[in-house]
Every structure is written in C-alpha cells, then in structure tokens.
Amino acid sequence: MKTKRTVLLFEDSKTERPVILAALEKTMPKDVAVIPFIGGGNSKKGTYESRIKKDFKALGGADFIICDQDLSLIPDYPGLSAQVVTALAYAEGIPVALYGRGKEDFMTQRLKARRPFLERRFVLHLDHLNWDAEKFAVKARIIFDGCQQILGFLERNLGKKKGKPIGWTPAKWMSQLLERPQIVNRLDLYGSGDQQYLSWLIASGKEDEPKQLTRVLAAELSYWLWDSILRFPGITVNMVAAASLLNLSPATWDKPNVRALFEAAKYHGPFGVDKEFWWRDELQAIVRRAGADDGLAFVKAKGVKAAVRSSCRVDPTLPAGCYCMLAEKPVSQANSVGSIPYFPSGADLARISRPEFKRVAPWAGLQMP
C-alpha cells in the first residue's frame, strides 16, 4: 500500500541534481518522497518509454514529475529528452513540470514555435548563470499543491451522483472546482485544442479504470487552469491587468489600502499563491454597486486622493484597459492587437501592443490588422 506521495525528478547533471533534490526535499510536504531518476537500469531493450517504466518502479502511482528539458547525460539513455518523460506522464495521468535554462521569456518562445496556447505541461525555470534552487523548489511546491487540490476535488466528486460526472463538459467541471457555476459559459469560450481531448476523455467514461480517469482528468484540468484561465486575463486578472481594467496605475493598485477595497474579488483557488489574481466580474461589480464610473472614481470616493489613472504603454495620454502579454504592461485597445490565434477566445483583455506585434508577427505567422 502506498504510504507516501511521490515526486519524481529527472535531472541529468550529477552536480546539480543533489542541489535541486535537497531543495525539493526541504520544500515539499513532509509526506512527500522526492525520488531522482539516475538511469543505469537493468533493461537494455525496447523503447525508452518501456525501459524507463521497467527501471523506474516509482513511476507507477507517482503524484508529480519535475523534468529537465535535456536528459542526455543520464547513463544508458543517450539522447533522452523531456518528450519521452512527458509521454509517460500523459499516459499515467501524472502532472509534469518541465524546466530549462536560459533567459528568453516563455510567451515569446510560444509564439516563435507557433504552438497552441494550451501545451499540457507546467513550466519552471532555472537561470543557468545565477540559479536559485530554493526559489525553484518553492515554485514547484505551488504547482504540486495546486494539482493535488484539483485531484482531491475530483476524488471527492467524480462519480458520486448518478449521471453527474461523465456527461459534464470541462467548463462544467472547472466552474464547480472554482465554486463559480455562473461562469460556465465564459469558461466555454476558453475551449479550444486540448479541451476536445478532455471532452472525449470524459465522454468515454472508462468505468473500468475510475482511478486512472480521475488522475488523467485532474492533470488536464490543472494544465488548463494554470496555462490558460489564470495566464490569460479575461475571467481572472493578475495585478497589472486588474489595475488596467479598473483604470488605475500599477503603482496605485500596489498600495495595500487600495487593494483592500477589492478584497472581496480576490481569487483563492488552486495556484492562487503563485501570483495574486482577482475575479474580473467581481472587481467590476464592486465598482458598479458603488455607482462609480470606474475604479479610479471609486477609490477616490473612498478617500484615496492620490490615486492615478492607468496609462497606455504605447501612448501614455490614453487610459489603458487591456494587458500586453509580451510586455506584461497596461495597454489600450487602440494601440494593441487582439484575437491572437494562440490566445483563448474568452481572454478579451489579453492583447499584444502594436510595437511588440510588429516585432513578432513575421516569424510567428501573424497578420497585422
């Protein structure tokens, strides 16, 4: 019987592996065993996938995988890459977080590779020149905890009521997970790509493998929440997007007494401790109930006299209102481009400012409107 939860580490560097391992062991919950894959197993025939499953017995029933992009130095596995580990993780229903070393931002990489917005993986980062194993481990713990929270929700609810789970859409499950059934239609707008896979998975039932269905569904919902719903402002908003939406400067929004006025709109769901998020509709409802024209008028009416309006990063004479995904700055609708093919449809506040769009459009296959 399994007595501990397990996190598997795939890292091929003999010098860096013990440092990362020690940081993870220190940071993960006490009931979690962190187990490294060191290669050099007994099986020498077959695909890498089959050999890893034979050599790495801990793979069965593991709760989380953390994997370096390049694994070529692992003994007896020349040329091994994260793609092999990712394929195993998908098949076993184990959430996987990949990491690499470098400085290029993730969103630019995504556009450059012309990938869909939902990639079914978590992304961690180690700066090769100045990496901090403890910060890395803290981020990994946040992802692990969020995935476990979603898994626990499904274990408590999947199949409990007759006719309930199998017919539900991914948006329906997510709305229940987040305890916001009123946003199910908005969540449907985020539907694209991998959610078709999710819909098939739920419809198939897999009644003979209920535990496997639960694990796979939990992993897929975790990817969707982390990499789509929280990343692209529309349903939720990060700090900069919240300020832009409310017509407040980021510096004004950063004041604790200002954010306290919107505490009721704070997001407290899975992964919410990674960054601060707010419910977009709740922010707007707070302003509307007060009879204010926007967030700026609202906070001034509450006594914040020094509040400053938002400003577009391209033309500061204009208020912002939207969020540039590349610059991570407030931007106006007039000076930005929306309906990016790689962005989920419901993320109407997620845009690319025109200077950045001109820079990435040629190699990302995007047409300038």
Protein Blocks (a to p, Z undefined) as FASTA:
>chain_A
ZZbdcdddddfbfklmmmmmmmmmmmmcfkbccdddeejilblgdcfklmmmmmmmmlno
pabdcddfblklgghighiafklmmmmmmmnopacddddedjbdfklmmmmnopafbloi
adddddfklccfklmmmmmmmmmmmmmmmmmmmmmmgokaghklmmpcfklmmmmmnopa
klmmmmmmmgghjlmmmmmmmmnoommlmmlmmmmmmmmmmmmmmmmmmmpgckbccfkl
mmmmnopafklmmpmklmmmmmmmpccbehklmpccddfklmmmmmmmnopablmlmmmm
nopakbccdddfklmmbcchiacfklopacdfklccehifkbcfklmmbccdfklmmmmm
mmnopacZZ
